[in-house]
């Protein structure tokens, strides 16, 4: 599975931003897609993800400010982030994961896109 992310950039606190990610390859095995973020010295953390059936999961810091959506026909996932804060500054990674009975969960990652929120 290959993931191509787009969006990101420099915004001001309070602004909104939309990240998009397109999946290609063996997408039939993908169970869910989502977004993670990482700052220097910290572990990568989930922002939000969404299953093929549309079930969503948000990190506490993202609830109420973010909306994740998925277009199964286009194999894309988007993350709308509102009311951005300086602490949202991070590299955001698109993620997709597949599950196989023998291999278990396999994660795939996009190239990462930098979001910088200025105060």
N, C-alpha and C positions, 0 to 999 in steps of 0.2 A: 504494500500500500504506500502510495506517495501522497504527500500533503503539501499543498502550495498555499501559503498564507499571504494575505494582503491587508492593508490598513496600517494602523499605527502612526506614530509621528509625535510632533510636539503640540501640546494643547495647554490651555490655561485651566486653572482650577475652576470647577463648575461646568466646564464644557462637556460635550458628549463625543464619543468616538465609536466607530463600528469596525470590528475586525471580521474578516471573512477567510474561509479556508475551503479549498476544493480538494477532494480526494479522487484518486485514480488508482488503477491497478485492481488487485483482488479485493474489491470492496464488498463482495457478497458475504465475506466472513466478518465484516466489521459490525460489532454490537453497539458501539456508542462512539460519539465524537464530542470533543469539547476543547476547552482552553485551560492551560496552566500558565503560571507566571513565576518568574524567578528574579531575585535581586542578588547582588554580590554577597557571598558569604551565607546565603540562606538556601534552604532546600526548595526545590520546585514545588509549588502548591497548586491545588486545583482552584480554578475560578468557577467554572460551571461545565457541566456536560449534559448531553441529551442522547437518549437511546433511539433506536430505530422506531420504536413505538411512540416516541415523543415524551417519554418521561424525563423530567429535568432534575438536576441536582445542582445546588448553588452553595458556594462557601458563604459563611456568615457575613463576611465583609462585602460580598457581592449582592446579597439579597436586598431587594428593593431598589437597587441602582442598576442592575444588569438584566438583560434578557437574552437568552440563548435560543436560537431557532435553527431548524434544519430543513433542507429541501432534499428529500430522498431522490427525487427525479434527477436533480442536478448534482447530487452527491456533494453538497456544500453545507457548511455550518457557519453561522454568523453569531457574533457576540456584540450586542449593543450595550455600551457602557455610558451611563449618565452621571451627572454630578461628580465628575472625576476629582480626586484629591491628589495632592503631591505624593502621598504614600502609595498611590496606585502606580507610580513610576516603576517599571520593570520591563524585562523582556518577556513577551507573551508567546507561548508556544501552542500551536494547534496539535491536538492529540486525537488519535483514533485507536481503538483497541479491538482485537479479535480474540475469539476463544475457540480453542480446539481441545477435544477430549484428551488427546495425548500430550499436547504442548502446554495446555492451560492458557493463561492470558498472555497475549503478545501486544506490546505497545508500539505504536508508530508515531513519529514526531515530525512536525514541520520545521522549517529553518529558523523560526523565532523572529519576532518583529518587536522593535523597541517602542514603547509608549513612555513618553516623558510628559509629566504634568507639572507645569510651573505654577508657583504660588503668586 
